[in-house]
Amino acid sequence: MTAHLLRRIPSALAVLFGASVLIFLLLRLVPGDPATILAGADATPETVAAIRHQLGLDRSIPAQYLSWLRGVVTGDLGRSYLIGGQISDLIGRGLSNTLILAGAALLLAVVVSLAVSVASVLWDRRWLNVIVAAANTVTVAIPVFVTGVLLVLVFAVTIPVLPSGGLPPDGFLTRPDIAVQYLLLPAVCLALPVSAALTRFLTEALRTELAKPYILTARALGVPRRRIVTHDALRNALPAMLTTLGIQTGNLLGGAVLVEAAFAWPGIGRLIEEGINRRDYPVVQALLLFSVAVFVAIQLFTDIAHAYLDPRIRIGGRA
């Protein structure tokens, strides 16, 4: 297993390096000058030039990139141009909120997909399959920001049983019952497309497993169908599902940007939006690279977990 992990690390580092170059260069193509915005509309050219020098924007692009990369490697992300404060502190505050939202959405998506997939295969009824397929199609087709608006209109306006957005006033640990109310709508909105994709994949994987010879042997031996589905077929379908789960986790983090905006959730997504709107290069650079690093880490963890559950893919590896 260690050898399998070591073979994956160089490619992960190469992806991070390539992403850092692309992120740095693409942001320089965005219209607008942070120094001009920071100085104000009535600032003199001398003032703008002084601010550009203070921020290091008057240096060459390679010099700026190397300086930024050195800070990333050493953990010194610098200060925000326009939002204010240390970037590491901004990311820390936003990350905690995003992790709570994404964790709740991921847990909800996995539980729903497991329950629906097993039920669809265990009780193989045409009407149930039609309902599940239609729900999956509708859920994937509707964008999350539309789903968010609909959830707010129904459960916060028409039937005012849940708050429309924001964070619980006393934190998540002081009053868990209140915290769940604030978390439920954005978590459901974020989990719906992920659960639909996982349900579709896991259902087909279970049906594929049920057609294999070892399942036919188990049926011939009189093993109950419930045990065949929940133990044998599900256990063998889970390794392939992990790969899909890793991809969907990345999509979930991407969708968090829109969900946080729809529900006024102060996480990483809203911080990225604010940094882009205000041309705050250091904040946006750090957040985008952090997002890529999280996605790479998820894929690496998924690959290792897949290899652990299915030793056949560990070519030349050792457990």
C-alpha positions as CSV (number, residue, x, y, z in Angstrom):
1,M,0.0,0.0,0.0
2,T,2.9,2.4,0.8
3,A,4.4,1.8,-2.7
4,H,1.0,2.4,-4.3
5,L,0.7,5.7,-2.4
6,L,4.3,6.8,-3.3
7,R,3.6,6.2,-7.0
8,R,0.6,8.6,-6.8
9,I,2.3,11.5,-5.0
10,P,4.5,12.8,-7.9
11,S,1.5,13.1,-10.2
12,A,-0.4,15.0,-7.5
13,L,2.5,17.4,-7.0
14,A,2.7,18.0,-10.8
15,V,-1.0,18.8,-10.9
16,L,-0.6,21.3,-8.0
17,F,2.3,23.0,-9.7
18,G,0.5,23.2,-13.1
19,A,-2.6,24.6,-11.4
20,S,-0.5,27.2,-9.5
21,V,0.9,28.5,-12.8
22,L,-2.5,28.6,-14.6
23,I,-4.2,30.3,-11.6
24,F,-1.5,32.9,-11.3
25,L,-1.5,33.7,-15.1
26,L,-5.2,33.7,-15.6
27,L,-5.9,36.1,-12.8
28,R,-3.5,38.6,-14.4
29,L,-5.8,38.5,-17.5
30,V,-8.8,39.7,-15.4
31,P,-9.7,43.4,-16.2
32,G,-9.0,45.8,-13.4
33,D,-6.1,47.0,-11.3
34,P,-6.1,46.3,-7.6
35,A,-3.9,49.3,-7.0
36,T,-6.3,51.6,-8.8
37,I,-9.3,50.1,-6.9
38,L,-7.4,50.4,-3.6
39,A,-6.3,54.0,-4.3
40,G,-9.7,55.2,-5.3
41,A,-11.1,57.0,-8.3
42,D,-9.6,60.4,-7.5
43,A,-6.1,59.1,-6.8
44,T,-3.1,60.6,-8.6
45,P,-0.9,58.4,-10.8
46,E,1.9,58.9,-8.3
47,T,-0.3,57.4,-5.6
48,V,-1.3,54.5,-7.7
49,A,2.3,53.8,-8.6
50,A,3.3,53.9,-4.9
51,I,0.6,51.4,-4.0
52,R,1.6,49.2,-6.9
53,H,5.2,49.3,-5.6
54,Q,4.0,48.5,-2.1
55,L,2.0,45.5,-3.3
56,G,4.8,44.3,-5.5
57,L,2.7,44.7,-8.6
58,D,5.4,46.6,-10.4
59,R,7.8,43.6,-10.5
60,S,7.9,41.2,-13.4
61,I,5.3,38.4,-13.7
62,P,7.9,35.6,-13.0
63,A,9.2,37.5,-10.0
64,Q,5.7,37.9,-8.6
65,Y,4.9,34.2,-9.2
66,L,8.1,33.0,-7.5
67,S,7.4,35.3,-4.5
68,W,3.9,34.0,-4.2
69,L,5.0,30.3,-4.6
70,R,7.6,30.8,-1.9
71,G,4.9,32.1,0.4
72,V,2.6,29.2,-0.4
73,V,5.3,26.6,0.3
74,T,6.3,28.3,3.6
75,G,2.7,28.8,4.7
76,D,2.9,32.6,4.4
77,L,-0.1,33.5,2.2
78,G,0.3,37.2,2.9
79,R,-2.4,39.8,3.5
80,S,-5.5,40.7,1.6
81,Y,-5.4,43.7,-0.6
82,L,-9.0,44.9,-0.2
83,I,-10.9,42.5,2.1
84,G,-8.4,43.0,4.9
85,G,-6.6,40.7,7.3
86,Q,-4.3,37.8,6.9
87,I,-5.4,35.4,4.1
88,S,-4.8,32.4,6.3
89,D,-7.2,33.8,8.9
90,L,-9.8,34.5,6.2
91,I,-9.5,30.9,4.8
92,G,-9.6,29.4,8.3
93,R,-12.9,31.1,9.2
94,G,-14.5,30.4,5.8
95,L,-13.2,26.8,5.7
96,S,-14.7,25.8,9.0
97,N,-18.2,26.9,7.8
98,T,-17.7,25.3,4.4
99,L,-16.6,22.0,5.9
100,I,-19.7,21.9,8.2
101,L,-21.9,22.5,5.2
102,A,-20.1,20.1,2.8
103,G,-19.8,17.4,5.5
104,A,-23.5,17.5,6.3
105,A,-24.4,17.5,2.5
106,L,-22.0,14.6,1.8
107,L,-23.3,12.5,4.7
108,L,-26.9,13.2,3.6
109,A,-26.1,12.3,0.0
110,V,-24.4,9.0,0.9
111,V,-27.2,7.9,3.3
112,V,-29.9,8.7,0.7
113,S,-28.1,7.1,-2.2
114,L,-27.4,3.9,-0.2
115,A,-31.0,3.7,1.0
116,V,-32.6,4.4,-2.4
117,S,-30.2,2.2,-4.4
118,V,-30.6,-0.8,-2.1
119,A,-34.4,-0.3,-2.0
120,S,-34.6,-0.1,-5.8
121,V,-32.7,-3.4,-6.2
122,L,-34.2,-5.2,-3.2
123,W,-37.7,-4.4,-4.2
124,D,-37.4,-4.4,-8.0
125,R,-40.7,-2.9,-8.9
126,R,-41.4,-1.0,-12.2
127,W,-43.2,1.9,-10.5
128,L,-40.4,2.4,-8.0
129,N,-37.7,2.4,-10.7
130,V,-39.7,5.0,-12.7
131,I,-40.0,7.3,-9.7
132,V,-36.3,7.0,-8.7
133,A,-35.2,7.5,-12.3
134,A,-37.5,10.6,-12.7
135,A,-36.3,12.1,-9.4
136,N,-32.7,11.6,-10.3
137,T,-33.1,13.2,-13.7
138,V,-35.0,16.2,-12.3
139,T,-32.5,16.7,-9.5
140,V,-29.5,16.6,-11.8
141,A,-31.1,18.8,-14.4
142,I,-32.1,21.7,-12.0
143,P,-29.1,24.0,-11.1
144,V,-28.4,24.2,-7.4
145,F,-29.1,28.0,-7.3
146,V,-32.6,27.3,-8.6
147,T,-33.1,24.5,-6.1
148,G,-32.0,26.9,-3.4
149,V,-34.5,29.6,-4.4
150,L,-37.3,27.0,-4.5
151,L,-36.4,25.6,-1.0
152,V,-36.3,29.1,0.4
153,L,-39.7,30.0,-1.1
154,V,-41.4,26.8,0.1
155,F,-39.8,26.3,3.6
156,A,-38.9,29.8,4.6
157,V,-41.6,32.0,2.9
158,T,-44.7,29.9,2.1
159,I,-44.3,27.5,5.0
160,P,-42.0,29.4,7.4
161,V,-40.6,26.5,9.3
162,L,-36.9,27.0,8.6
163,P,-34.6,30.1,8.4
164,S,-33.8,31.3,4.9
165,G,-30.0,31.5,5.4
166,G,-27.1,32.7,7.5
167,L,-25.5,31.0,10.5
168,P,-27.0,30.1,13.9
169,P,-26.6,33.1,16.2
170,D,-25.1,31.0,19.1
171,G,-22.8,28.8,17.0
172,F,-23.2,25.2,16.0
173,L,-22.4,23.6,19.4
174,T,-24.3,25.8,21.8
175,R,-27.8,24.9,20.5
176,P,-27.5,21.9,18.1
177,D,-31.3,21.9,17.5
178,I,-31.2,25.5,16.3
179,A,-28.0,24.8,14.3
180,V,-29.7,21.9,12.4
181,Q,-32.5,24.3,11.3
182,Y,-30.0,26.7,9.7
183,L,-28.0,23.9,8.2
184,L,-30.9,21.8,6.8
185,L,-31.9,23.8,3.7
186,P,-28.4,24.5,2.3
187,A,-27.3,21.0,3.0
188,V,-30.3,19.5,1.2
189,C,-29.8,21.9,-1.7
190,L,-26.1,20.9,-2.0
191,A,-26.7,17.1,-1.5
192,L,-29.5,16.6,-4.0
193,P,-27.5,16.4,-7.3
194,V,-24.7,14.4,-5.6
195,S,-27.2,11.9,-4.1
196,A,-28.8,11.6,-7.6
197,A,-25.5,10.8,-9.3
198,L,-24.5,8.3,-6.6
199,T,-27.9,6.6,-6.6
200,R,-27.8,6.2,-10.4
201,F,-24.3,4.7,-10.3
202,L,-24.7,2.5,-7.3
203,T,-28.1,1.1,-8.5
204,E,-26.5,0.0,-11.8
205,A,-23.4,-1.4,-10.0
206,L,-25.7,-3.5,-7.8
207,R,-27.6,-4.8,-10.7
208,T,-24.4,-5.7,-12.5
209,E,-23.2,-7.6,-9.4
210,L,-26.5,-9.5,-9.1
211,A,-26.0,-10.9,-12.6
212,K,-22.6,-12.4,-11.8
213,P,-22.0,-16.2,-11.2
214,Y,-21.3,-16.0,-7.5
215,I,-24.7,-14.4,-6.9
216,L,-26.4,-17.2,-8.9
217,T,-24.5,-19.7,-6.7
218,A,-25.7,-18.0,-3.6
219,R,-29.2,-18.0,-4.8
220,A,-29.0,-21.7,-5.6
221,L,-27.7,-22.4,-2.1
222,G,-30.8,-20.7,-0.7
223,V,-29.2,-17.5,0.6
224,P,-32.0,-14.9,1.2
225,R,-32.2,-12.1,-1.4
226,R,-31.9,-9.4,1.3
227,R,-28.6,-10.8,2.5
228,I,-27.3,-11.2,-1.0
229,V,-28.0,-7.5,-1.8
230,T,-26.9,-5.9,1.5
231,H,-23.8,-8.1,2.1
232,D,-22.4,-9.6,-1.0
233,A,-23.5,-7.4,-3.9
234,L,-23.2,-4.1,-1.9
235,R,-19.7,-5.0,-0.6
236,N,-18.4,-5.7,-4.1
237,A,-20.1,-2.6,-5.6
238,L,-18.7,-0.1,-3.0
239,P,-15.1,0.0,-4.3
240,A,-16.2,1.3,-7.7
241,M,-18.6,3.7,-6.0
242,L,-15.7,5.3,-4.1
243,T,-14.3,6.6,-7.4
244,T,-17.6,8.2,-8.2
245,L,-17.9,9.5,-4.6
246,G,-14.5,11.2,-5.0
247,I,-15.5,13.0,-8.2
248,Q,-18.9,14.0,-6.8
249,T,-17.2,15.4,-3.6
250,G,-15.2,17.7,-5.9
251,N,-18.5,18.7,-7.7
252,L,-20.1,19.2,-4.3
253,L,-17.3,21.6,-3.2
254,G,-17.7,23.5,-6.5
255,G,-21.5,23.7,-6.0
256,A,-20.9,25.1,-2.5
257,V,-20.0,28.5,-4.1
258,L,-23.5,28.9,-5.5
259,V,-25.2,27.4,-2.4
260,E,-23.4,29.7,0.0
261,A,-24.4,32.7,-2.1
262,A,-28.0,31.6,-2.2
263,F,-28.2,31.0,1.6
264,A,-25.8,33.8,2.8
265,W,-23.5,31.1,4.2
266,P,-20.1,32.8,5.0
267,G,-17.8,30.0,3.7
268,I,-15.0,29.6,1.2
269,G,-17.4,30.1,-1.7
270,R,-18.6,33.5,-0.6
271,L,-14.9,34.5,0.1
272,I,-14.0,33.5,-3.5
273,E,-16.9,35.5,-4.9
274,E,-15.9,38.6,-2.8
275,G,-12.2,38.3,-3.8
276,I,-13.1,38.1,-7.5
277,N,-15.5,41.0,-7.4
278,R,-12.9,43.2,-5.6
279,R,-9.9,42.0,-7.7
280,D,-8.2,40.8,-4.5
281,Y,-5.5,38.7,-6.3
282,P,-3.8,37.1,-3.2
283,V,-7.1,35.9,-1.8
284,V,-8.4,34.5,-5.0
285,Q,-5.1,32.8,-5.8
286,A,-4.8,31.2,-2.4
287,L,-8.4,30.0,-2.5
288,L,-8.3,28.6,-6.0
289,L,-5.1,26.7,-5.3
290,F,-6.5,25.5,-2.0
291,S,-9.6,24.2,-3.9
292,V,-7.4,22.3,-6.3
293,A,-5.3,20.9,-3.4
294,V,-8.5,19.7,-1.7
295,F,-9.7,18.1,-4.9
296,V,-6.3,16.4,-5.5
297,A,-6.3,15.1,-1.9
298,I,-9.8,13.7,-2.3
299,Q,-8.8,11.9,-5.5
300,L,-5.7,10.6,-3.8
301,F,-7.6,9.4,-0.8
302,T,-10.2,7.8,-3.0
303,D,-7.6,6.0,-5.1
304,I,-5.9,4.6,-1.9
305,A,-9.2,3.5,-0.4
306,H,-10.1,1.9,-3.7
307,A,-6.8,0.0,-3.7
308,Y,-7.4,-1.1,-0.1
309,L,-10.8,-2.5,-0.9
310,D,-9.8,-4.0,-4.2
311,P,-6.2,-5.3,-4.2
312,R,-6.4,-6.2,-7.9
313,I,-5.6,-2.6,-8.9
314,R,-2.4,-2.5,-6.8
315,I,-0.1,-3.4,-9.6
316,G,3.2,-4.0,-8.0
317,G,2.1,-2.5,-4.7
318,R,2.4,-4.0,-1.3
319,A,-0.3,-4.1,1.4
